[in-house]
Structures are given as C-alpha cells and as structure tokens.
Amino acid sequence: MSQTPLVEMNDIHKRFGGVHAVNGVSIDLYPGEVVGILGHNGAGKTVLMKSLSGAIPCDAGEIRINGEKARIESPRDARKHGIETIYQTLALADNLNAPANLFLGREIMTNYGTLDDRAMESEARTVISRLNPNFKNITDAVKNMSGGQRQSVAIARAIYFNAKILIMDEPTAALGPHETAMVSELIKQLKKEGIGIFLISHDLHDVFDLSDRVSVIKNGRLIGTRRTQDVTKDEVLGMIIMGKLPD
C-alpha cells in the first residue's frame, strides 16, 4: 500500500506492576481497511487498543496518525485525532431515543438556549439512514431496539463527530445471525467511506468475513500480521494457540 497509514503504532509497551501486558507491539491501519485483532483473553489485544483510544496510555512507544506523531493520553486526545471506540456494551442510555444518544453531552441548542430536538432528530435521521436505510424507528427508546439497531446508533454517533478510525470491540457478540449480518453490512459501508477499523473479536468467522488483515497477539507480543486471503482459519488458530507463524 502506497498511501500513508491512518494509524501506526510502533513498539508499544504497557506494564501493570510485574506484568508486561503489551510488549513491543507494532501495528498499522490504512484508510478503508479492517484489521482483525485476535488473541486469547488476557493476550494484550484490548490493552493495546485502549492505548490507542486513550483509556490506558502506553508506557513507551510511538503512535502516528496520518503520518504525524500523536500524543494520546486520554479519550479526549483520541477524539481530536478522529479515533472513536465502540465497546461491546455500546455505552448507550437505554431510556433515551437515538437522537438523544447521538448528541448526548454534545446537544444542539436553539438560539434561546433550549434543546433543539427537531434539529437533532433531522441530523440523526440523515446519518443513520446513510448506514442503515431501513432503520426508521429512531425516536423509540434505545432499550426497545434490536441489537443491530443499537449498533447503528453507536456507530452513527462515532461517525457523525468525524471519526476516521474506529475501534470495535466484539461488535457481534450476543447477536443472532440476522443482527450479525446487519452489523457486517454496517462495517462494509464504513469501509467504502474510507474509515479504518480495528476489529477486536474472538470469532474467527467474523474476522475472516470482514478483515483485510489479521494480527494475532499472545502474551503481550505480536505473533504476526497476515493478509486474511493468504492464511487459513486453522493457520490463524495455530498462531493464537501455539504462538507460531504459518510455514
């Protein structure tokens, strides 16, 4: 790839006491690309991604965004660089509707200092229909929405505020086949728009269906990164379990 990566994480380290949770990991991400991050629980993949999201600043190493060195010490720093995280829990307010969740903490106000509900609903419909044209019931409380619709709201919130880099943590966990297919379509739509996605998942099928490359982490170290089309699921499983690259 000739273009500049959206993200370059170089020689990232993070310790918790005597535990080297992330040990010299280097990884990158290009526009319109999905990179799957795989590994056992405790392998270091979530800590690595949290160092990019600013939730857990790294101890050593360098992060570059669009080729320029970035200092990311908080989620606010990450957002300034167009980085948003969509956690498995989605962090939505169940009792509020989609527009209220989209603008939570960043509400649109009228000239009179009151909430501009009409403007927020209009903006929400525009961004959500871009992702999911069949999603019409955006004024329902989020708790009454399906899992796929909830993912749509979480993703819409990220991209409305100009996210160029998404970290998705187990986006299809606890979803049925139909809902999983809906989230897959959302991810494909984001790729078309040039958004880069780090996809943390335990589901090999998801990763192979959606990722352009896959990176495997074990015991805090990067075992390797391979183009998905160049490896089999069994070879990736061997990387996860044995910590060995395919022959």
N, C-alpha and C positions, 0 to 999 in steps of 0.2 A: 504494500500500500504506500502510495507516494505522498498522500496528504498528511498533514500534521495530526497526531493523535489528539482526541478530545482530552484524554487523561493519560498521564504517565506517572506511575507510582514506582519509584526507584529505591531499592534496598531499604524497604520499610521494616522497622523493628518496633516491637512493643512488648514490654515486660510487666508482669504483675508479681512483685516480690521475686521469688526464685524461678518463676515460670516464664519462659520465653514464648509468649503466645503467638507472636509473629516474628519470624527470624530471617531477615534479609530477603523479603519477597519483592519482586519486580513484576509489574503487570501493566498492560495498557489497553486502551479502548478507543475505537475510531468512530466517526460520525455514522449513524445508521447501522451500527453493529450491535449484536448481542453477544456478550461474553458470559458463559456459564461458569459459576464458581462452585466447585464441588469439593466435598470432603466430609469425614465423619463429624459428629457433634464434638466440639472442642478442638477441631483441627486448626482453627485460626481464621477461617473464612469470614465469619461475622465481625471479628475484631478488626481484620484488615479493612473491611468495608466501612466500619464505624470510624476508622481513622480518616477515611475519605469524606464521610458525612460530617465530621467534626464532633461526633458524640464521644469519641475516645481519641484524643490527639496522640499521634505516634511519638515515640521517644527519639527516633533517628530515621533518616532517610529523606527523600525529596519527592514532592508532588508537583507536577506541572499540569496546568490546564491550558489547552491550546498553545502549547509550547513555552508558556511563561511560568516561572516558578510561583507557586501559590502557598500562602501561609494559611492553613486551615486548623484553627484551634477551637472552633465552636460551630454548631449548626448554622448560625447566622453567617459566619465566614463562608461556609459551603454554599449557602443560598446565593451569596453575592457572586459566586462563580458558576451559578446555574446548576448546582447539584441538589437534587431532592431525593429523599428516601421514602419508599412506600413499604412500611413494615407489614408483617403478616397480620397484625392486629388492626391495621389500616388507620388507627387513631382518629376515627370519626365520632362525632357527637350523635348518638343514636336518636335522641329526641328532636333533632333539627333536620330540616329538609336539605336537599342537595345544594341549592344556592347559599344557604346559611353556612353549610360546611365548607363550601368552596371559598367563601370570604371570611371565615372565622378568624378574628384578630386583624383582618385587613379589609374591613367592611367599606362599601361605597356609601358616602353620606350625601344628603341633599344640601343645598345652599343654606337651609335652615337648621342644619346640624342634626337632622334625624336620619335614620337608616333609609337608604333608597332601595326598597325591596324590589321595585319594578326593574331598576337598572341591574341589580344583582341577578334577578331571575333571567332577564334577557341575555346577559353575559354568560350565565351558566348554561342556558339552552344552546347558545352558539358553540361553546367549547365542548360540551358533552355530545352534541349531535355530530361534531367532527369525528369523535371517537366511536360513538355508538348511536347511529341514526335511529334505531328502534327504541331507544330509551326515552319515553315520553313523560313518565310519572315523576318528574324531578321535584315536584312540590310535596310528595309524600315524605313522612318521616323516614330517615335512613334505616331505622330498625325494621321497617316493613318492606325493605328492598331485598332483592336476591343478592347472593354473593357476587355475581358478575356485575350487577349494577353498582354495588358498593365499591368494587374495584374501579369501575368507571369514574365514580365521584372522586376517589383518592387520586387517580391518575390525572383527571381533569384539573384538580387543584394544583398539582405539580406543574403541569404544562402551561396553565393559564399565567402562572407567575414566571414564565420563561425558562423553565428547566431545560437544559440541553443534555444533562447527564442524569439518568435515573438509576437508583439502586433499588432493586425489587427483591424483597426477602420472602421466599416461599409464596409467590403470588397465587398459586393454585391449590395450596394446602386446604384441605377440608371442603373443596368444591367438587360437585358432581361432574360427570362428563360434559354436559351441556354448558355449564358455567365455565369449566376449564377451556372449552373451545372458544367461548366468548372472550376470555382473558387473552388467549392466544391471538385472536384477531386484533385485540387492542394493541398488543405488543408489535404485531406486524405493521399496524397503522403508524405507530410511533417510529419504527424503523424507516418507513417511507418519508417521514418528516425530518429525517436526519438526526434524530435523538439517539444517543448511545445508551445502552442498558447493561448494567452488571446484574446478572440474574443468579441469586443465591438459591439453590434448590437441592433437595435430596432425591428428586425424581429424575432419573436418567432419561426417561421417555420425554419429559418436558424439555430437558436441556437439549436433547438431540433434535427435537422438533423445532426449537426456537433459536438455538445458539449458532452463531457463525464459528466461534472458537470456544473451547472449554479449557479451563485452568483447574488443576487439582492441587489442593493443599493438604498436607499431612503433617501433624506435629509441628505446626507453625512454619513449615518450609514449603516452597513451591516445588512440587514434583515435576510439573511441566505444563506447557500450554500447547494445544494442538488444534488445527482446524477440524471442526466436527466431521467434515466429509472424509477426512483422512484416517479416522480411527473408528473402531467398532465399540459397541457398548461394553463388550467383555474386556477390551483393552483398557478402557477408562475405569472399569471396575477394578482391574488389576492395579492401576495407578492409585486408586483410592485405598484399596486393602493392603497391597504389598509395598506401595511407595516406589514402584518401578515403572520406568518408561517402556512403552511397547518396543519390541525388537524391530 
